[in-house]
Amino acid sequence: MIDASKRGIWALTAKGKTTMLSHAEGLAIVRKWVAIHQKRIKEKKTNEKPSEQTAVETSEDTEDAETAPTVEEREEQNLLSVLLSLTPSGFERVCMRMMRESGFEKVEVTGKSHDQGIDGVGLLLVNRFVTIKVVFQCKRYSGSVGRPQVAEFRNSVMGRAEKGIIITTGTFTSEAIREATRDGVIPIELVDGEKLVKIFEDLELGVKPKTIYEVDHAFFEPFKTDGPKPQK
C-alpha cells in the first residue's frame, strides 16, 4: 500500500489509494511488523558467535552513548510526537491558540474544505494604526514541505492577505526556503517542527517548565578538609 522506493519519500500505491484502514487496523499492521523486526534481530544475535556478539554489542553501546539524545532533544521529540498524534482539525486549533498567544487578533480556523490550502486567518497589530491580515496553513506530518507547496500556498494568499504562514511539524526543503523568500512576491513565513517547539516553550503553552539543579562543586571544596580547631 506504500511505495518507499526513494529514500525519505513515501507515496501511496494504487492499492493504497483505494484502501481504507481504521485506526485499529493500522495499529495492528504496525505491531505486526515491529514484532517481525524484533524476531529477526533476536535470531541474528542468537546465531552470532559469542565473541562476535560481544564485539557488536560493545560497538553498539558506544555508538548509542555517543548518539544518545540530550534532555532537550528528548523533550522536543516528545512534544512533536504529541502534536503528530492530534487530529488534523485539532492541530489547526492548537496552532490557532498558539497564534493568539503570540499576539495575533481575531484568529479563527476557516474549517472549509477545498479552501485552496488556507486553514485559518488572523490579524497582526503592527501599531495602533496599522494591522496586517495573515492567513496560515497547518501541515501535521513528519515529512518535508517542498517548493511547489510553498508556491501553491502563495497563490492562495494573493488578493486575500498581506502575509502567509506555513506551520508544520516536519521540515522545509532548501528549495522551499528559497521560494518563501523570493524577491518580488508575497513573503511566506515558514515554521518548522524545531521552531514550533521553541514557540510552545517560550509561551509555556502545553508544556511545563522544569527546574534542574546542578551541583556547585566549588561550594563544597572548603568542607572537604578539616577546618580550624576552636580556641580554648
N, C-alpha and C positions, 0 to 999 in steps of 0.2 A: 504493500500500500504506500510505501515511502521509498523514493529513489534518492540515495545518497552517493551517487557516482562521483560527484565533485566534493572535495574536502570543504567542509564548512557550509555547504549548500544543501538544503533539504527541499524536496518537491514531491507533491502527490503524484502517484502513478494514475493511470486510467481507472484502475480498481479502487484506489484510494479516494478518487473524486466521487465515486458512486457508493461508497461505504459509509454508513452512519454508525458510530460507536457510542454507547453510553459511557458515562464516567467509570462505572464498574467494569465494563468490558475492556476499556483502555487500560485500567489499572491491572486487570488480570494479565494482559499481554506484557506489561512492564515487569510484573512479578515473575512471570514465566521465564523471560529472558535473563533477568537477574539471577534466578536460580540456575539456569543453564550455564551462565558465565562463571558463577561461583563453583559449580561442579567441575568445570573444565580446569579452573585454577587449582582446585584441590587435587584432581587427578594428576596434573602436571607436577605438583610438588611431591606427590606420593611416588611418582616414577623416577624422580631425580635421585642421584646418589647422595648420601649424607654430606659428603664434602662439598659437592656442587650446591646442594640446598643451603648449607651454612653460608657459603660464599655469596650466593644470590641474596639470602635474607640480610646479610651484613651490608651488602651493597644497597639493597632497597631501603634498609633502615637509615643508612647515611643519607641517601637521596631524599627520603621523606623528611629527615631532620632539617636538611638544607632548604627544602622547598615548602616546609610547613607554613601555612598562612599565619600572619600575625593576628592579634586580637581584633585590630581594626578591620583587617580583611575578612575575618570570620563574621564580624557584625555586619559588614557591608553585604556579604553573601547571604546572610540570614535575612536582612531587610529586603533584598532583591527577590529572594525566594518567596517571601510573604506577598510582595507586590505581584509576582508572577502567578500566585495562587488565587488572586482576585478574579472575579468575572470581568469581562470586557467593560460592562457598564459600571462595575464597581471601581475599576481602575480610572475610568473617566471621572467619576465622582470624587475620588480621593485626590486626583490632580486638580479638580475644581477647588477643593478645600485648600490644597497647597497654595494655589494662586491667590485665593482670598487672604490667606495668612501672610502672603508675600506683598500685599498692598494693592492688589487689583480690586476693582469695584464692579458690582453688577455682573459677577461671573456666573455663567449658567451653562449647563450641558445642553446642547441642542436636542439630543435624543432622536434625531431624524436619520433614517437610513437613506443611503444614496445622496448624502449632502456634500458630495464632492470632497470627501476626506476631512471635512470640518466637524470636530466633535464638540466644540464649545466656543463661547465668546466672552469677552470681558473688557473693561475699561481701565486703563492705567492713567492715574492722575499725575501729570508731569509737574504742574503747579496749579494755583487756584484758577488760572485762566485756560489752561490747555489740558485736554485729555486725548489719549490715543486709543483707538479701538483696536483690539487684538483678538485674533482667532487662534485656536490651538487644536492640535491633533495628538491623540494618545495612541501609542503603539506598545502594547503589552506583549513582548516576546523577547527571546534571548538572542535573536539573530541581529544582523546589521542592516541599517537603513541605507539604501543606495541613492545615487544621484537622481535616477528617474522619479523616485518617490518624493524627493525634495522639490524637483521641478514641477511635478504634478500638483503638489500642495500649493506651491506659489501661484499657479494658475487659478486655484480656487480662492486664494486670498485677494487677488487683483480685483479692485472695484468693490470689495466688501470690508476691507480693513486696511490699516496703515502698517500692520506688522503681523507676522505669523510665528508660531512657536510649535516645534515638534518635540514631544516628550516621549522618551522610550526607555524601557528597562534594559535595552540592548546597547548597541554601539552604532556609530556612523562611519561609513567608509570615507577614505580621504577624498574621493570624488564628490561625495555628498557634502562634505565640509566646504570644499571649494565652490560648489554650486550654491550653497547657502549664503556665501559672502561675495558672490559675483557682483561686479560693478554694474550700475545702471538698472538694477531691478530691485524689487522689494526684498529687503533682507529677511532671512528666516533664522530665528534663534534655535539652536539645537541643544537639547538637554538629554544627555545620555544617562545610562544607569549609574555611573560613578557620580556624576554631578547631581543626579536626582537624590541619591542617598545623602550627599552633603547638604542639600537643601532641607531635607527632612530632619537631619541632625541639627542644623542651625536653628530651625524653627521649633525643635523638640516636638515635632508632630508625629505621633505614633511611636515615638521612641523615648526612653527614659535615660537621663544622664547617669553615668556610673562613675563613682569616685574610686580611684585606685591609689593605694598608699605605697610609696617606695621607701625602703629603709634608708635613713640618713646615717651612713656608717661613720662619718666624721663626728657625729654627735656622741657616739659610743666609745670612741677611741680613748678619751681620758679615763673611762671607767674600766679599761682592760688591765690597768696596773693598780697596785695598792696606793691609796692616797697618803698624804702626810699624817703621821700619828698625832693624836690630840695632845696638847700640852698639859702636864700635870700641875 
